[in-house]
Amino acid sequence: MSSPTSDSPRGSSRGKRAAERPPSRLRRARRPRPAPEVTPDVTPEQTAEVTPEAAPEPVVAEPAAGRTLTTDFPDGPRRSLLALWFGVLVLGTAALGWAALNGLFQESQQLSQIGPVPGWLDGAGAVAVVTALSWLLATRTAGRAIVSAGLALALGVASLLVGGKVLPTGASVMTCVVGSVYAVMVTVPAVTWWKAVREALIAVLVAAVTAFAAVGFEPTVATERFDLAALFLALGLAFTIVYRLGAGLHGLGRRGMFVVAAGLAVLVVTLAYAELLRRYGAQSFVSSVLDFADWTAARIGAFPRPLVVLLGIPALVWGTHLRARRRQGWWVCAFGVAATVPLATGLVAPDSSYVEAALRAAYSLVLGLVIGYVLIRADLALTGTKGRGGRRAEEAGPHRPEPRRFAEL
């Protein structure tokens, strides 16, 4: 019997078998199946009302004026832990202050009625201060806080128990270095000059506490060598930390390289010129310079430190202001140790008094703030927005974010 033709209603049997046979596995397409589209149950009238023009536009969030761009920064240590270490710092500072007052008013009858001050009080206060500062610095710079505080505590206690000349002097240098570097690291970006003044005052306050702690170890020092050793060690530690915070040397740029070179030039010229003048200068010229310093100190009570006035305080003021816009500001702030180290070592000299050291720090701070104001205005005039209105808008706009004052950088 002949097979049905294609004209029949059932069609060809060969075509039917071919249609029922599944395709070969080699010829199957290996594309992933698209996900089924879920369409909402809408009526034709609602479908006609929805047009492409009526679709909502994506909303782009813009930073509001006067606010800083925020990122996910760590919140820092727990408040209880931070309060504990600040309590240790305050207790150590109070012990040092009580010992200093007892030394100033040894013949006072009122203090003698209260009771004699223990001889170990200033040493214990110095150990407490340097231990707390070590923990705070390690926490701020993402270091091992417990290890740093433990090492500082061990060296401080050993210097008190063993005594001699080497260990107390080494503990005093360590205190000046740690306190001076932390005084710079605890600052935050400053949008205006007044906020930069606030940051400079905070750094000076930390350096003042460090000065009392350095004296509490009762070091046996040569003043010039002690100052230079503390300054170079603090500069090395500060630049090591800033190398990470400022994204290395490649993040400086031409402008940053010029600023760092200028800061190093001022530092070298100030130190080298003073040393060469003291050793190889003409006797008449050296005598005239010293006579001018003595005449000024006799009139106003003290003579300001040139390194603090010309480099340290201006670097703190301008650096904190620059950090609000660029991360290269950290390289400028690193030279702030040129102010915090001399202030921290201001009481180590045997012939220095508390009043003279306080007046020297005050005069250096005021003159340095004036130079910092000039640097900020010159920087804004060269690189900032022109006009007072433009500067106000720039100050109110979003700025470079940084973590909180006591959080990890």
Buried (B, 14 or more C-beta within 10 A) or exposed (E): EEEEEEEEEEEBEEEEEEEEEEEEEEEEEEEEEEEEEEEEEEEEEEEEEEEEEEEEEEEEEEEEEEEBEEEEEEEBBEEEEBEBBEEBBBBBBEBBBBBBBBEEEEEEEEBEEEEEBEEEBBBBBBBBBBBBBBBBBBBBBEBEBEEBBBBBBEBBBBBBEEEEEEBBBBBBBBBBBBBBBBBBBBBBBBBEBEBBBBBBEBBBEBBBBBBBBBBBBBBEBEEEEBBBBBBBBBBEBBBEBBBEBBEEEEBBEEEBEEBBEEBEEBBEEBBEEBEEBEEEBEEEEBEEBEEEEEEBBEEEBBBBBBBBBBBBBBBBBBBBBBBBBBBBBBBBBBBBBBBBBBBBBBBBBEEBEBEBBBBBBBBBBEBBBBBBBEBBEEBBEEEBBEEEEEBEEBBEBBBBEBBEEBBBB
